[in-house]
């Protein structure tokens, strides 16, 4: 599985932990930046980048991190075809994939400790999307399409 990982400066320290964790588990990782905790960057750029990488097929899933996880998840969700989910625990991480077919996991580096964050990553990657929720996802797709037509 190919996993793209991106973060702004607030998420950089957790991003390095997540990448090390994924590499130790044998995953192929693409680091989309940023590369410093001290140089201020803009989370929308990294949220959009992770979304574009996933939609383009450069990665099977993405992991996006900012200080709260909120901004980067909003930005990622602006990319057509992205289902980014901000999670705070193992249950929401698992359900994001299983029920909502999320393709980008979002974490808040200032709101979720690294141990829990890594557990969330593992839960998200271990979960399998369930077909029984497809009709709800079809409703979301219909909302997206109607917004494009307006």
N, CA, C and O of each residue as an XYZ file, in Angstrom:
600
protein
N       0.850     -1.185      0.000
C       0.000      0.000      0.000
C       0.891      1.242      0.000
O       1.868      1.326      0.745
N       0.533      2.197     -0.849
C       1.257      3.463     -0.937
C       0.493      4.517     -0.139
O      -0.707      4.713     -0.331
N       1.201      5.183      0.750
C       0.577      6.163      1.629
C       1.293      7.494      1.478
O       2.506      7.581      1.671
N       0.535      8.534      1.130
C       1.077      9.885      1.077
C       0.844     10.536      2.434
O      -0.220     10.372      3.030
N       1.828     11.266      2.916
C       1.726     11.946      4.207
C       2.139     13.401      4.013
O       3.145     13.695      3.369
N       1.341     14.309      4.583
C       1.655     15.738      4.496
C       1.248     16.421      5.791
O       0.359     15.961      6.507
N       1.916     17.521      6.071
C       1.614     18.296      7.269
C       2.075     19.728      7.078
O       2.963     20.019      6.278
N       1.445     20.610      7.837
C       1.981     21.965      7.937
C       3.011     21.970      9.064
O       3.319     20.917      9.623
N       3.545     23.140      9.401
C       4.581     23.219     10.432
C       4.082     22.739     11.795
O       4.848     22.159     12.564
N       2.804     22.976     12.097
C       2.251     22.519     13.369
C       2.164     21.005     13.466
O       2.231     20.438     14.556
N       2.015     20.362     12.328
C       1.913     18.909     12.296
C       3.214     18.195     11.987
O       3.281     16.966     12.019
N       4.254     18.975     11.686
C       5.526     18.369     11.272
C       6.089     17.346     12.268
O       6.459     16.251     11.845
N       6.170     17.649     13.558
C       6.745     16.644     14.472
C       5.960     15.322     14.469
O       6.560     14.248     14.485
N       4.641     15.398     14.450
C       3.847     14.172     14.409
C       4.013     13.482     13.059
O       4.036     12.253     12.995
N       4.128     14.249     11.990
C       4.336     13.665     10.662
C       5.581     12.800     10.643
O       5.564     11.712     10.067
N       6.654     13.256     11.257
C       7.887     12.466     11.262
C       7.687     11.149     12.018
O       8.231     10.117     11.627
N       6.910     11.190     13.092
C       6.617      9.962     13.840
C       5.758      9.017     13.018
O       6.000      7.810     12.997
N       4.757      9.562     12.341
C       3.866      8.742     11.518
C       4.651      8.080     10.392
O       4.475      6.891     10.129
N       5.512      8.838      9.728
C       6.304      8.266      8.631
C       7.209      7.148      9.138
O       7.279      6.089      8.515
N       7.894      7.360     10.244
C       8.766      6.326     10.809
C       7.959      5.078     11.160
O       8.411      3.957     10.928
N       6.771      5.271     11.716
C       5.887      4.165     12.075
C       5.469      3.371     10.833
O       5.500      2.141     10.830
N       5.079      4.094      9.782
C       4.640      3.432      8.550
C       5.790      2.674      7.885
O       5.612      1.543      7.433
N       6.960      3.292      7.827
C       8.120      2.626      7.225
C       8.496      1.369      8.003
O       8.846      0.351      7.406
N       8.425      1.435      9.333
C       8.734      0.270     10.161
C       7.748     -0.867      9.924
O       8.079     -2.037     10.119
N       6.534     -0.518      9.502
C       5.516     -1.533      9.211
C       5.570     -2.000      7.759
O       4.764     -2.835      7.348
N       6.510     -1.469      6.982
C       6.701     -1.949      5.621
C       5.892     -1.250      4.543
O       5.823     -1.738      3.415
N       5.281     -0.121      4.862
C       4.505      0.605      3.869
C       5.416      1.471      3.003
O       6.484      1.904      3.435
N       4.974      1.709      1.782
C       5.630      2.659      0.891
C       5.075      4.033      1.218
O       3.860      4.228      1.176
N       5.933      4.987      1.541
C       5.500      6.302      2.003
C       6.026      7.384      1.074
O       7.198      7.382      0.695
N       5.139      8.310      0.711
C       5.545      9.496     -0.031
C       5.341     10.698      0.886
O       4.216     11.012      1.275
N       6.434     11.360      1.222
C       6.405     12.537      2.094
C       6.183     13.773      1.233
O       7.053     14.165      0.455
N       5.009     14.385      1.379
C       4.652     15.560      0.588
C       4.922     16.867      1.319
O       4.423     17.917      0.914
N       5.710     16.815      2.395
C       6.055     18.040      3.118
C       5.067     18.312      4.233
O       4.109     17.565      4.433
N       5.304     19.350      4.927
C       6.437     20.255      4.922
C       7.634     19.575      5.583
O       7.545     18.438      6.046
N       8.741     20.287      5.616
C       9.980     19.677      6.096
C      10.618     20.434      7.251
O      11.825     20.341      7.473
N       9.794     21.193      7.993
C      10.319     21.957      9.115
C       9.189     22.329     10.070
O       8.072     22.626      9.646
N       9.493     22.308     11.349
C       8.524     22.758     12.346
C       8.660     24.250     12.623
O       7.802     24.841     13.278
N       9.720     24.855     12.134
C       9.983     26.256     12.458
C       9.635     27.226     11.342
O       9.437     28.414     11.597
N       9.556     26.741     10.109
C       9.205     27.607      8.992
C       7.692     27.546      8.773
O       7.156     26.499      8.410
N       7.018     28.654      8.991
C       5.563     28.699      8.871
C       5.126     28.468      7.429
O       5.629     29.104      6.503
N       4.188     27.553      7.257
C       3.599     27.257      5.950
C       2.084     27.230      6.102
O       1.571     27.311      7.218
N       1.373     27.119      4.999
C      -0.081     27.202      5.011
C      -0.722     25.827      4.821
O      -0.494     25.158      3.813
N      -1.527     25.418      5.803
C      -2.152     24.101      5.755
C      -3.010     23.864      4.516
O      -3.087     22.719      4.071
N      -3.672     24.886      3.918
C      -4.458     24.584      2.713
C      -3.598     24.020      1.574
O      -4.065     23.182      0.802
N      -2.364     24.471      1.471
C      -1.484     23.975      0.417
C      -1.202     22.486      0.597
O      -1.165     21.737     -0.380
N      -1.006     22.061      1.827
C      -0.679     20.666      2.096
C      -1.928     19.780      2.085
O      -1.854     18.613      1.701
N      -3.063     20.321      2.500
C      -4.316     19.575      2.403
C      -4.692     19.323      0.953
O      -5.095     18.218      0.591
N      -4.559     20.359      0.121
C      -4.845     20.204     -1.304
C      -3.858     19.239     -1.952
O      -4.239     18.424     -2.792
N      -2.596     19.334     -1.560
C      -1.575     18.452     -2.129
C      -1.825     16.990     -1.832
O      -1.674     16.135     -2.705
N      -2.206     16.705     -0.606
C      -2.470     15.309     -0.246
C      -3.705     14.807     -0.988
O      -3.737     13.671     -1.462
N      -4.723     15.667     -1.082
C      -5.927     15.279     -1.811
C      -5.646     14.998     -3.272
O      -6.113     13.998     -3.818
N      -4.893     15.866     -3.902
C      -4.561     15.677     -5.322
C      -3.744     14.406     -5.544
O      -3.947     13.704     -6.535
N      -2.828     14.108     -4.633
C      -2.010     12.899     -4.762
C      -2.868     11.639     -4.687
O      -2.660     10.697     -5.451
N      -3.817     11.623     -3.782
C      -4.688     10.453     -3.634
C      -5.599     10.309     -4.852
O      -5.731      9.218     -5.406
N      -6.220     11.398     -5.263
C      -7.136     11.343     -6.408
C      -6.398     10.956     -7.690
O      -6.948     10.248     -8.534
N      -5.157     11.418     -7.839
C      -4.364     11.107     -9.036
C      -3.817      9.678     -9.030
O      -3.265      9.221    -10.030
N      -3.970      8.973     -7.903
C      -3.482      7.605     -7.822
C      -2.014      7.490     -7.452
O      -1.434      6.408     -7.545
N      -1.402      8.601     -7.032
C      -0.013      8.552     -6.584
C       0.103      7.829     -5.244
O       1.179      7.369     -4.861
N      -1.017      7.738     -4.544
C      -1.070      7.031     -3.264
C      -2.443      6.382     -3.140
O      -3.426      6.860     -3.706
N      -2.492      5.289     -2.393
C      -3.770      4.619     -2.151
C      -4.603      5.390     -1.136
O      -5.822      5.503     -1.270
N      -3.930      5.917     -0.126
C      -4.579      6.743      0.895
C      -3.609      7.830      1.319
O      -2.417      7.776      1.018
N      -4.145      8.819      2.025
C      -3.309      9.891      2.536
C      -3.498     10.078      4.024
O      -4.522      9.701      4.593
N      -2.495     10.664      4.639
C      -2.562     11.069      6.040
C      -2.133     12.521      6.082
O      -1.033     12.867      5.651
N      -3.012     13.377      6.606
C      -2.767     14.813      6.639
C      -2.809     15.300      8.077
O      -3.687     14.913      8.849
N      -1.856     16.152      8.431
C      -1.719     16.580      9.824
C      -1.485     18.086      9.886
O      -0.639     18.627      9.175
N      -2.240     18.744     10.739
C      -1.944     20.137     11.082
C      -2.120     20.262     12.592
O      -2.300     19.255     13.277
N      -2.071     21.462     13.111
C      -2.156     21.632     14.556
C      -3.409     21.023     15.154
O      -3.335     20.247     16.107
N      -4.560     21.374     14.597
C      -5.826     20.841     15.097
C      -6.382     19.716     14.231
O      -7.230     18.947     14.682
N      -5.915     19.618     13.007
C      -6.467     18.664     12.041
C      -7.662     19.220     11.290
O      -8.071     18.666     10.270
N      -8.212     20.292     11.779
C      -9.434     20.854     11.189
C      -9.143     21.510      9.845
O      -9.768     21.171      8.840
N      -8.212     22.435      9.824
C      -7.939     23.178      8.597
C      -7.498     22.293      7.455
O      -7.971     22.444      6.329
N      -6.591     21.367      7.736
C      -6.074     20.517      6.668
C      -7.153     19.575      6.156
O      -7.147     19.214      4.979
N      -8.090     19.165      7.032
C      -9.184     18.299      6.572
C     -10.156     19.078      5.693
O     -10.652     18.552      4.696
N     -10.429     20.321      6.056
C     -11.307     21.147      5.225
C     -10.679     21.343      3.849
O     -11.347     21.196      2.826
N      -9.395     21.674      3.833
C      -8.707     21.893      2.553
C      -8.695     20.625      1.704
O      -8.992     20.681      0.510
N      -8.363     19.500      2.293
C      -8.327     18.240      1.535
C      -9.690     17.914      0.942
O      -9.782     17.429     -0.186
N     -10.745     18.181      1.701
C     -12.097     17.871      1.225
C     -12.560     18.766      0.082
O     -13.586     18.486     -0.539
N     -11.834     19.825     -0.205
C     -12.176     20.679     -1.352
C     -11.761     20.045     -2.676
O     -12.196     20.489     -3.738
N     -10.928     19.019     -2.620
C     -10.486     18.333     -3.830
C     -11.523     17.263     -4.171
O     -11.817     16.380     -3.365
N     -12.063     17.364     -5.372
C     -13.101     16.431     -5.828
C     -12.589     14.995     -5.766
O     -11.536     14.678     -6.320
N     -13.329     14.147     -5.102
C     -12.949     12.745     -4.965
C     -12.309     12.403     -3.639
O     -12.040     11.234     -3.364
N     -12.061     13.409     -2.811
C     -11.455     13.167     -1.499
C     -12.545     13.027     -0.445
O     -13.532     13.763     -0.434
N     -12.336     12.071      0.428
C     -13.147     11.928      1.631
C     -12.173     11.943      2.793
O     -11.693     10.899      3.235
N     -11.887     13.143      3.283
C     -10.950     13.316      4.390
C     -11.720     13.325      5.695
O     -12.743     13.998      5.818
N     -11.226     12.580      6.664
C     -11.893     12.473      7.956
C     -10.939     12.827      9.084
O      -9.879     12.219      9.233
N     -11.326     13.812      9.872
C     -10.576     14.164     11.076
C     -10.989     13.203     12.174
O     -12.174     13.076     12.485
N     -10.011     12.527     12.760
C     -10.301     11.532     13.797
C      -9.546     11.883     15.073
O      -8.537     12.588     15.056
N     -10.073     11.363     16.181
C      -9.460     11.642     17.486
C      -9.174     10.399     18.309
O      -8.554     10.473     19.370
N      -9.629      9.258     17.813
C      -9.423      8.018     18.550
C      -9.529      6.837     17.590
O      -9.862      7.004     16.417
N      -9.245      5.652     18.098
C      -9.237      4.444     17.278
C     -10.612      4.172     16.671
O     -10.707      3.757     15.515
N     -11.662      4.398     17.428
C     -13.008      4.133     16.923
C     -13.340      5.013     15.728
O     -13.814      4.513     14.708
N     -13.095      6.326     15.837
C     -13.424      7.193     14.712
C     -12.505      6.915     13.516
O     -12.928      7.067     12.370
N     -11.275      6.517     13.763
C     -10.360      6.178     12.671
C     -10.865      4.953     11.910
O     -10.882      4.938     10.679
N     -11.270      3.943     12.646
C     -11.788      2.711     12.032
C     -13.073      2.998     11.256
O     -13.231      2.562     10.116
N     -13.980      3.731     11.882
C     -15.265      4.016     11.233
C     -15.119      4.929     10.025
O     -15.908      4.839      9.083
N     -14.127      5.802     10.039
C     -13.904      6.688      8.890
C     -13.709      5.871      7.618
O     -14.231      6.224      6.560
N     -12.966      4.793      7.721
C     -12.755      3.917      6.570
C     -13.949      2.997      6.352
O     -14.487      2.912      5.249
N     -14.352      2.321      7.399
C     -15.392      1.297      7.287
C     -16.734      1.858      6.825
O     -17.345      1.318      5.903
N     -17.191      2.921      7.448
C     -18.519      3.475      7.154
C     -18.495      4.566      6.094
O     -19.412      4.665      5.279
N     -17.445      5.387      6.105
C     -17.429      6.571      5.243
C     -16.482      6.464      4.058
O     -16.396      7.382      3.243
N     -15.772      5.346      3.962
C     -14.838      5.102      2.863
C     -13.858      6.266      2.703
O     -13.525      6.655      1.584
N     -13.407      6.812      3.815
C     -12.442      7.914      3.793
C     -11.163      7.455      3.102
O     -10.722      6.318      3.270
N     -10.579      8.359      2.323
C      -9.310      8.048      1.673
C      -8.178      8.943      2.171
O      -7.033      8.802      1.743
N      -8.504      9.859      3.072
C      -7.486     10.683      3.734
C      -7.812     10.731      5.226
O      -8.901     11.148      5.620
N      -6.875     10.308      6.033
C      -6.987     10.369      7.484
C      -6.359     11.675      7.947
O      -5.228     11.986      7.573
N      -7.079     12.440      8.755
C      -6.557     13.712      9.258
C      -6.394     13.645     10.768
O      -7.235     13.109     11.489
N      -5.280     14.209     11.217
C      -4.949     14.201     12.639
C      -4.557     15.604     13.090
O      -4.010     16.390     12.317
N      -4.844     15.899     14.343
C      -4.420     17.153     14.958
C      -3.242     16.902     15.870
O      -3.367     16.202     16.876
N      -2.104     17.464     15.528
C      -0.889     17.230     16.313
C      -0.966     17.849     17.699
O      -0.328     17.365     18.634
N      -1.748     18.923     17.837
C      -1.867     19.585     19.137
C      -3.050     19.072     19.952
O      -3.228     19.457     21.107
N      -3.850     18.207     19.351
C      -5.052     17.713     20.034
C      -5.025     16.214     20.286
O      -5.811     15.702     21.083
N      -4.125     15.510     19.613
C      -4.049     14.057     19.739
C      -2.601     13.669     20.007
O      -1.711     13.982     19.216
N      -2.371     12.997     21.108
C      -1.020     12.559     21.444
C      -0.490     11.568     20.426
O      -1.263     10.921     19.720
N       0.827     11.447     20.351
C       1.422     10.602     19.316
C       1.058      9.126     19.468
O       0.880      8.439     18.462
N       0.943      8.626     20.683
C       0.569      7.220     20.859
C      -0.811      6.963     20.284
O      -1.007      6.001     19.540
N      -1.766      7.813     20.622
C      -3.126      7.658     20.092
C      -3.133      7.880     18.583
O      -3.819      7.161     17.857
N      -2.384      8.857     18.108
C      -2.329      9.129     16.667
C      -1.841      7.906     15.893
O      -2.411      7.562     14.858
N      -0.801      7.252     16.380
C      -0.287      6.062     15.706
C      -1.284      4.910     15.779
O      -1.390      4.122     14.839
N      -2.012      4.808     16.881
C      -3.079      3.809     16.978
C      -4.189      4.110     15.971
O      -4.770      3.193     15.392
N      -4.480      5.388     15.765
C      -5.479      5.793     14.768
C      -5.026      5.404     13.367
O      -5.813      4.887     12.574
N      -3.768      5.652     13.066
C      -3.218      5.272     11.762
C      -3.390      3.772     11.540
O      -3.852      3.348     10.481
N      -3.021      2.971     12.533
C      -3.139      1.516     12.407
C      -4.596      1.085     12.226
O      -4.891      0.221     11.400
N      -5.500      1.681     12.993
C      -6.919      1.322     12.889
C      -7.478      1.684     11.521
O      -8.226      0.909     10.926
N      -7.116      2.856     11.025
C      -7.581      3.299      9.706
C      -7.090      2.353      8.616
O      -7.857      1.951      7.741
N      -5.819      2.003      8.672
C      -5.247      1.147      7.634
C      -5.736     -0.298      7.722
O      -5.752     -1.008      6.717
N      -6.129     -0.734      8.903
C      -6.624     -2.106      9.071
C      -8.090     -2.249      8.690
O      -8.553     -3.352      8.398
N      -8.808     -1.160      8.690
C     -10.253     -1.210      8.406
C     -10.502     -1.434      6.918
O      -9.677     -1.079      6.076
N     -11.630     -2.016      6.617
C     -12.053     -2.260      5.240
C     -13.395     -1.563      5.014
O     -14.306     -1.691      5.832
N     -13.519     -0.831      3.913
C     -14.802     -0.188      3.609
C     -15.908     -1.233      3.475
O     -15.731     -2.261      2.821
N     -17.033     -0.958      4.094
C     -18.174     -1.870      4.034
C     -19.151     -1.404      2.964
O     -19.523     -0.231      2.913
N     -19.557     -2.331      2.118
C     -20.496     -2.009      1.044
C     -21.870     -1.593      1.558
O     -22.595     -0.875      0.870
N     -22.231     -2.032      2.745
C     -23.580     -1.743      3.251
C     -23.822     -0.248      3.468
O     -24.965      0.166      3.664
N     -22.781      0.552      3.437
C     -22.928      1.999      3.616
C     -22.915      2.750      2.289
O     -22.982      3.979      2.268
N     -22.827      2.011      1.180
C     -22.674      2.649     -0.127
C     -23.823      3.590     -0.466
O     -23.595      4.633     -1.079
N     -25.044      3.252     -0.086
C     -26.172      4.117     -0.443
C     -26.042      5.493      0.214
O     -26.479      6.492     -0.359
N     -25.458      5.556      1.388
C     -25.229      6.853      2.026
C     -24.119      7.621      1.310
O     -24.208      8.837      1.136
N     -23.091      6.915      0.903
C     -22.015      7.549      0.158
C     -22.509      8.051     -1.191
O     -22.052      9.082     -1.684
N     -23.447      7.314     -1.787
C     -24.052      7.761     -3.041
C     -24.797      9.081     -2.837
O     -24.822      9.925     -3.733
N     -25.389      9.257     -1.687
C     -26.071     10.523     -1.382
C     -25.059     11.665     -1.290
O     -25.330     12.774     -1.749
N     -23.908     11.400     -0.704
C     -22.863     12.424     -0.628
C     -22.385     12.778     -2.034
O     -22.201     13.953     -2.353
N     -22.188     11.770     -2.865
C     -21.770     12.007     -4.249
C     -22.801     12.848     -4.984
O     -22.447     13.741     -5.754
N     -24.072     12.565     -4.747
C     -25.133     13.348     -5.382
C     -25.096     14.817     -4.925
O     -25.325     15.723     -5.725
N     -24.812     15.041     -3.659
C     -24.670     16.406     -3.159
C     -23.514     17.118     -3.848
O     -23.637     18.281     -4.234
N     -22.398     16.423     -4.002
C     -21.243     17.011     -4.680
C     -21.583     17.364     -6.121
O     -21.221     18.437     -6.603
N     -22.271     16.471     -6.802
C     -22.626     16.713     -8.191
C     -23.599     17.876     -8.330
O     -23.473     18.683     -9.252
N     -24.568     17.970     -7.425
C     -25.531     19.067     -7.511
C     -24.846     20.394     -7.225
O     -25.227     21.412     -7.802
N     -23.851     20.411     -6.357
C     -23.115     21.639     -6.071
C     -22.320     22.089     -7.298
O     -22.186     23.286     -7.553
N     -21.793     21.120     -8.056
C     -21.053     21.464     -9.281
C     -21.966     22.054    -10.339
O     -21.547     22.903    -11.126
N     -23.211     21.606    -10.358
C     -24.173     22.053    -11.378
C     -24.782     23.404    -11.077
O     -25.322     24.055    -11.971
N     -24.703     23.834     -9.834
C     -25.322     25.117     -9.454
C     -24.559     26.305     -9.963
O     -24.958     27.444     -9.722
